[in-house]
């Protein structure tokens, strides 16, 4: 199962994350508390990758998954 990168980024933006920089392979987003997360630049992200992003963002996986599905 995979998830859309756009939906993942939108869900993070809705939680207050902002894009700090765009690299060749990753987009780096930062929260207001200073937490930085690297989002791979692929159209679709694998479930394990997205779950790790949710964990890094201190989000509940089930809630995050519903938001991006």
C-alpha positions in Angstrom: 0.0 0.0 0.0 1.3 3.5 -0.8 0.2 7.0 -0.1 0.4 10.2 -2.1 3.3 12.5 -1.3 1.0 15.5 -1.8 -1.5 14.3 0.7 1.2 13.6 3.2 2.6 17.1 2.8 -0.8 18.7 3.0 -1.6 16.8 6.3 1.7 18.0 7.7 0.9 21.6 6.7 -2.5 21.3 8.4 -0.6 20.4 11.6 1.6 23.5 11.3 4.6 22.2 9.5 6.2 24.4 6.8 8.6 23.5 4.0 12.1 24.7 5.0 14.0 23.6 1.9 13.7 21.5 -1.2 16.6 19.2 -1.9 17.1 17.0 -4.9 15.8 13.9 -3.2 13.8 15.2 -0.1 11.6 18.1 1.0 12.5 19.2 4.6 9.6 20.3 6.7 9.8 21.9 10.2 7.2 22.2 13.0 6.8 25.2 15.2 8.7 23.4 17.9 11.7 22.9 15.6 11.2 19.2 14.7 12.5 18.6 11.1 11.3 15.7 8.9 12.6 14.7 5.5 9.9 13.7 3.0 11.2 11.7 0.0 10.5 13.2 -3.4 8.5 10.3 -4.9 4.9 10.5 -6.1 3.9 7.6 -3.9 5.4 6.8 -0.5 5.4 3.4 1.0 3.4 2.6 4.1 6.4 2.1 6.3 7.9 5.4 5.2 4.6 7.3 5.9 4.3 5.6 9.3 7.8 6.8 10.2 6.9 10.3 9.1 3.8 10.2 11.3 5.8 8.9 14.3 8.5 11.6 13.8 5.7 14.2 13.8 4.2 12.8 17.0 0.9 12.0 15.3 -1.3 9.0 15.9 -0.9 6.6 12.9 -4.6 5.7 12.5 -5.7 9.4 12.6 -2.9 10.4 10.1 -3.8 7.5 7.8 -7.4 8.5 7.7 -6.5 12.0 6.9 -4.3 11.0 3.9 -6.4 8.2 2.5 
